């Protein structure tokens, strides 16, 4: 058994979420991929993958082995890069997790600069509003909003921040009136956003007399997708509370109107998170170093100021 090739095959099976996809990606017969994983499991004496008819999951041993495989393969890539003469370009695959709205509004408008800098990197954006697990899901790094949880296995680098904006369509405000205080919110309908971490709609947080205060809104409609959430506000289905960068263009066009602009809400950090590993892959390091550039450069443009 070629153990290095077996490690590469195992890592690709995890990252592609399946044997057939990994075989296609590696240009290998499916039987070769299946045999390599079986021989690797026999060699290690442990089960690495749990396979069902619909899912492929890492076992605890498989998760640990995958983490070591990624580190060793990254080290090998770094060593080989030092013997490529004048060609210092990074090459390989990179999987980055983020929400669809972040991809559309923050990353894609600037991604050409990363591609120009690293044209041989194959970048996959894994889009989801839920919090993905890096190692089990084969994600190299993620861009997330919110205060990062303390983690012994992940590093969080802050790249930007945003402010919450409460707004509604002109049609909604014409029918229900405009709230002028936090107490007024109790008389209004809001569109709820389902938090994947909490399993319930998100509470609206404000800063009152230097202390955070939560307001639980009345919600007859709850969604779990950010673009759908904004669409609900545009349709006049209730008040929404969204990141400034997500609603700025709608505020400028008049499709949405800001309310309670005098209130203060906690500033929310945007961070890029990656495994805590001193042998971080050069490709991941390159993306981490790049990611803050477009966001920090445009963060001041997100300010809604006195837009109503």
C-alpha positions in Angstrom: 0.0 0.0 0.0 1.3 3.5 -0.9 0.5 5.2 2.4 1.0 8.7 1.0 -1.4 8.1 -1.8 -3.9 6.4 0.6 -3.7 9.5 2.8 -4.4 11.7 -0.2 -7.3 9.6 -1.3 -8.8 9.5 2.2 -8.5 13.3 2.5 -10.3 13.7 -0.8 -13.1 11.3 0.1 -13.7 13.4 3.2 -13.6 16.7 1.3 -15.8 15.5 -1.5 -18.3 13.7 0.8 -18.2 10.5 -1.1 -16.2 7.8 -2.8 -17.4 8.3 -6.4 -16.9 12.1 -6.3 -13.4 11.6 -4.9 -12.6 9.0 -7.6 -13.8 11.4 -10.3 -11.9 14.3 -8.8 -8.7 12.2 -8.6 -9.2 10.6 -12.0 -9.1 7.1 -10.4 -11.3 4.1 -10.8 -13.9 3.9 -7.9 -12.6 0.5 -7.0 -9.1 2.0 -6.4 -10.5 4.5 -4.0 -12.6 1.9 -2.2 -9.6 -0.4 -1.9 -7.3 2.3 -0.7 -9.6 3.2 2.2 -10.1 -0.4 3.1 -6.4 -1.1 3.2 -5.7 2.1 5.2 -8.3 1.1 7.8 -6.8 -2.4 8.0 -3.3 -0.9 8.3 -4.4 1.4 11.1 -6.7 -1.1 12.8 -9.5 1.4 13.2 -12.7 2.4 11.3 -12.2 5.8 9.7 -15.6 6.3 8.0 -19.1 5.3 8.7 -20.9 4.6 5.5 -24.7 4.4 4.9 -26.7 4.5 1.8 -27.1 8.3 2.0 -24.4 9.6 4.3 -20.6 9.4 4.8 -19.4 10.4 8.3 -16.1 10.5 10.0 -15.6 8.3 13.1 -13.8 9.9 16.0 -10.6 8.1 14.9 -11.3 9.2 11.3 -11.7 12.8 12.4 -8.4 12.7 14.2 -6.6 11.0 11.4 -8.0 13.4 8.8 -6.7 16.4 10.8 -3.2 14.8 10.8 -3.5 14.0 7.1 -4.2 17.6 6.3 -1.3 18.8 8.3 1.2 16.3 6.8 0.0 16.9 3.3 0.2 20.7 3.8 3.8 20.3 5.1 4.7 18.2 2.1 3.2 20.9 -0.2 5.3 23.5 1.6 8.5 21.5 1.2 7.9 20.8 -2.5 7.1 24.4 -3.1 10.6 25.3 -2.1 12.1 23.2 -4.9 10.0 24.6 -7.8 12.7 27.0 -9.1 11.3 30.3 -10.0 7.7 29.1 -9.9 6.6 30.2 -6.5 2.9 30.1 -7.2 0.7 28.2 -4.8 -1.4 25.5 -6.3 -4.0 23.2 -4.8 -7.6 23.2 -3.5 -9.2 25.4 -0.9 -12.7 25.1 0.6 -14.0 28.2 2.4 -17.3 28.2 4.3 -19.5 31.4 4.6 -23.1 32.5 4.2 -24.5 33.2 0.7 -25.0 36.9 1.6 -21.3 37.2 2.6 -20.2 35.5 -0.6 -22.5 37.7 -2.8 -21.9 41.0 -1.1 -18.4 40.8 0.5 -16.2 38.1 -1.2 -17.3 37.8 -4.8 -16.9 41.5 -5.7 -13.2 41.3 -4.7 -12.4 37.7 -5.5 -10.6 38.5 -8.7 -7.8 40.0 -6.8 -7.2 36.7 -4.9 -7.4 34.7 -8.2 -4.9 37.1 -9.9 -2.5 36.6 -7.0 -3.0 32.9 -6.8 -4.2 31.7 -10.2 -3.4 28.0 -9.6 -5.6 27.7 -6.5 -9.0 26.0 -7.0 -11.4 27.8 -4.7 -14.6 26.3 -3.5 -17.1 28.4 -1.6 -19.3 26.3 0.7 -22.4 28.4 1.3 -24.6 27.9 4.3 -26.3 29.9 7.1 -25.6 27.2 9.6 -22.3 26.9 11.4 -20.2 24.3 9.6 -17.7 22.0 11.2 -14.3 22.4 9.6 -12.6 19.1 9.9 -15.6 16.7 9.6 -16.9 18.6 6.5 -13.6 19.1 4.9 -13.6 22.9 5.2 -10.2 24.7 5.4 -11.5 27.9 6.9 -14.7 29.8 7.5 -15.9 33.5 7.5 -18.4 34.0 10.3 -20.2 36.9 11.9 -20.6 37.2 15.6 -18.3 37.0 18.7 -16.3 33.8 18.2 -16.6 31.1 20.9 -13.4 30.2 22.7 -12.0 27.2 21.0 -8.8 25.2 21.7 -8.7 24.0 18.1 -9.6 27.2 16.1 -8.0 30.5 15.5 -10.3 33.5 14.9 -8.9 36.6 13.1 -11.1 39.6 13.0 -11.3 41.1 9.5 -14.2 43.6 9.8 -17.4 44.4 11.7 -20.9 45.6 11.0 -23.8 47.3 12.7 -27.4 46.1 13.0 -30.0 48.2 11.1 -33.8 48.0 11.8 -35.9 48.7 8.8 -39.1 48.0 7.0 -40.8 48.7 3.6 -42.6 52.0 3.1 -45.8 50.0 2.7 -45.5 48.3 6.1 -44.8 51.6 7.8 -47.7 53.3 6.0 -50.0 50.6 7.4 -48.6 50.1 10.8 -46.8 53.3 11.7 -43.2 53.9 12.6 -41.8 52.8 16.0 -40.0 55.6 17.8 -38.8 53.7 20.9 -38.0 50.2 22.0 -41.3 50.1 23.8 -43.1 50.7 20.5 -41.6 47.5 19.1 -44.0 45.5 21.2 -46.9 46.8 18.9 -45.2 45.7 15.7 -44.8 42.5 13.7 -41.2 41.4 12.9 -39.9 38.7 10.6 -38.0 36.2 12.7 -34.6 34.8 11.7 -33.9 31.2 12.9 -30.5 30.9 14.5 -28.8 27.6 13.7 -26.9 27.6 16.9 -29.8 28.4 19.2 -32.6 26.6 17.4 -34.9 29.6 17.8 -35.4 33.0 16.3 -32.9 35.6 17.3 -33.5 38.1 20.0 -32.9 41.8 19.1 -30.1 43.2 21.2 -29.7 46.9 22.1 -27.3 48.9 24.3 -29.2 51.0 26.8 -27.2 53.0 29.4 -24.1 51.1 28.6 -25.8 47.7 29.2 -27.1 45.2 26.6 -30.9 44.7 26.6 -32.8 42.1 24.6 -36.2 42.5 23.0 -38.2 39.5 22.0 -40.3 40.5 19.0 -43.7 39.3 17.9 -43.2 37.0 14.9 -45.7 35.3 12.7 -43.1 34.4 10.0 -39.7 32.9 10.7 -37.1 32.0 8.1 -33.6 30.6 8.2 -32.0 32.1 5.1 -30.6 35.6 5.0 -31.6 36.6 1.5 -35.1 35.3 2.1 -35.2 37.3 5.3 -34.3 40.5 3.4 -37.0 39.6 0.8 -39.6 39.4 3.5 -38.8 43.0 4.6 -39.0 44.2 1.0 -42.4 42.5 0.7 -43.7 44.4 3.7 -44.2 41.4 5.9 -42.7 43.0 9.0 -39.8 44.8 10.6 -36.4 43.2 10.0 -33.1 43.7 11.7 -30.2 43.1 9.3 -26.5 43.8 8.9 -25.8 47.2 7.4 -24.0 45.8 4.4 -27.0 43.7 3.5 -29.6 46.4 3.3 -27.6 49.5 2.3 -28.6 49.4 -1.3 -32.2 48.9 -0.5 -32.1 51.9 1.9 -30.5 54.1 -0.7 -33.1 53.1 -3.3 -36.0 53.7 -0.9 -37.2 50.1 -1.0 -36.6 49.9 2.7 -36.7 52.7 5.4 -34.6 52.7 8.5 -36.3 53.1 11.8 -35.0 53.6 15.4 -31.8 55.1 13.9 -31.1 56.8 17.2 -30.8 53.5 19.1 -27.5 51.7 19.6 -26.9 48.0 19.0 -23.8 46.0 19.7 -21.2 46.0 16.9 -20.8 42.6 15.4 -17.3 41.3 14.4 -16.7 39.4 11.2 -13.9 36.8 11.6 -12.1 34.3 9.5 -11.6 31.1 11.4 -9.1 28.3 10.7 -7.6 25.3 12.6 -5.1 26.1 15.3 -2.0 24.6 13.7 1.5 25.9 13.5 1.8 24.0 10.2 -1.1 25.9 8.6 -1.3 25.2 4.8 0.3 27.9 2.7 -2.9 28.2 0.7 -5.1 28.7 3.8 -2.6 31.2 5.1 -2.7 33.1 1.8 -6.5 33.3 1.8 -6.5 34.4 5.5 -4.0 37.1 4.7 -6.1 38.3 1.7 -9.6 38.0 3.3 -9.2 41.1 5.5 -8.2 43.4 2.6 -11.5 43.8 0.7 -13.6 43.9 3.9 -11.5 46.4 5.8 -11.3 48.5 2.6 -15.1 48.7 2.2 -16.3 48.6 5.8 -16.6 52.4 6.1 -18.8 52.3 3.0 -21.3 50.2 4.8 -22.2 53.0 7.2 -25.9 53.9 6.7 -25.5 57.3 8.5 -28.7 59.3 8.3 -30.3 57.3 5.5 -33.9 56.8 6.4 
